[in-house]
Amino acid sequence: MALGDPYATLAELKTRLSNLDDMTQYDDLLEGALDSVSREIESHCGRQFNSTDTATVRDYGPDEVFTLREGPAVSQWARVDDFHSVTGLVIESEGATWTADDFVLHPRNGVIDGQPGWPYYEVHAASSLSFSTGLSVTAKWGWAAVPAPVKQACLIMAAETFQIKDAPFGVAGMDQFGAIRVRDNRMAAAKLSRYCRDPIRVR
């Protein structure tokens, strides 16, 4: 899926809402729900999960650069937006283009907690190199594939967003804490929790 696309398809949502499989009169509402929920997921997580096949440049200021001290050794690393491929990757700092030996990408091998498929989002300077004045990164941004929990959260929240039209004032019911709002879905929030990060400031 391209940047800006919903994280689930109309067909997948209609399958989840089984009784709408053969109906088209609600397609615009369903597509609107998918789009709005996808943007809410991005805002909640501080990242987006689609991908681009074309490498483009983004600049990062010194406020995104951190110093790592381990005993006498000092190194620097920078937090950047997610990118899913090293093909076409170019890293520049202080007027110089770095070689592949000048930096290390994290997470290593795109693996976190034993699960592959994660994008890179940290650039660590090798040796005594630094990018204290910031850096420019040319990369294919986003994730290679939308994570299954993100797609499921999108479907859960899109289905409830659609069903709000049948719930007065968006209230789905009551529990021991009071009114349950359709838009506040604990299952979806739990699925997204491990994908949340602080937003990146891009110049």
Stockholm file with secondary structure:
# STOCKHOLM 1.0

chainA/1-203         MALGDPYATLAELKTRLSNLDDMTQYDDLLEGALDSVSREIESHCGRQFNSTDTATVRDYGPDEVFTLREGPAVSQWARVDDFHSVTGLVIESEGATWTADDFVLHPRNGVIDGQPGWPYYEVHAASSLSFSTGLSVTAKWGWAAVPAPVKQACLIMAAETFQIKDAPFGVAGMDQFGAIRVRDNRMAAAKLSRYCRDPIRVR
#=GR chainA/1-203 SS CBTTCCSSCHHHHHHHTGGGTTCCTTHHHHHHHHHHHHHHHHHHHTSCCCBCSSCEEEEECGGGEEEEEETTEEEEEEEEEEEEEEEEEEEEETTEECCGGGEEEESGGGCBTTBCCCCEEEEEECTTCCCTTCEEEEEEEBCSSCCHHHHHHHHHHHHHHHHGGGSGGGEEEEETTEEEETTCCHHHHHHHGGGCCCCCCBC
#=GC SS_cons         CBTTCCSSCHHHHHHHTGGGTTCCTTHHHHHHHHHHHHHHHHHHHTSCCCBCSSCEEEEECGGGEEEEEETTEEEEEEEEEEEEEEEEEEEEETTEECCGGGEEEESGGGCBTTBCCCCEEEEEECTTCCCTTCEEEEEEEBCSSCCHHHHHHHHHHHHHHHHGGGSGGGEEEEETTEEEETTCCHHHHHHHGGGCCCCCCBC
//
